Amino acid sequence: EIVMTQSPATLSVSPGERATLSCRASQSVSSNLAWYQQKPGQAPRLLIYGASTRATGIPARFSGSGSGTEFTLTISSLQSEDFAVYYCQQYNNWPQTFGQGTKLEIK
Amino acid sequence: EVQLVESGGVVVQPGGSLRLSCAASGFTFDDYTMHWVRQAPGKGLEWVSLISWDGGATYYADSMKGRFTISRDNSKNSLYLQMNSLRTEDTAFYYCAKDERRYSYGALDYWGQGTLVTVSS
């Protein structure tokens, strides 16, 4: 099973600033990597798939990069609605696996 | 508009069985792989299982193999998860999710609101 490790566990950033979230895979997942956002009491929402393609309706301030084992989600200018938990997921191998999440909180 | 509506979550005793359902609408159901993902209260996401668009292929997380069975009825636009030999650690919200790729396997682009399964004596 591929282990996905996200860092940091919690990230404190001020509105308007840039946030950078990391995800590392225990072996290569090529570009088969997705990012999800989850707010309290809600289902997850797909942000990025294929490591760098924004899902439908996702603002341009969200961007993804990386391939192989190292991936990054960048939020260029944080809005109040962006404070949430973010998960990465690999779908290159069975079983598909999620990272443990990064909580993005207001500084 | 894509909609996924889960049902069937209840309180069940350890060792018991339960069948979850997911009613899908707003897309061509039999073109897409479907998934179940779960989340224990206050914890992270855990992928459970998937079934291919035609039901011909199924995959499971290791901890669910032999206990859970995923199935689908394309004539009813419905997805199911049969859960047997339930354990307290199976307590979670169970989400139904749609794959973003047609006739393949990819990320999960639409999710239901989840149904809560509680395993407790």
Interface residues (C-beta under 8 A of the other chain):
Chain A: E1 N32 A34 Y36 Q38 Q42 A43 P44 R45 L46 Y49 G50 A55 T56 Y87 Q89 Y91 W94 P95 Q96 T97 F98 G99 Q100 G101
Chain B: H35 V37 G44 L45 E46 W47 L50 Y59 Y60 A61 D62 Y95 E100 Y105 G106 A107 L108 D109 Y110 W111 G112 Q113 G114
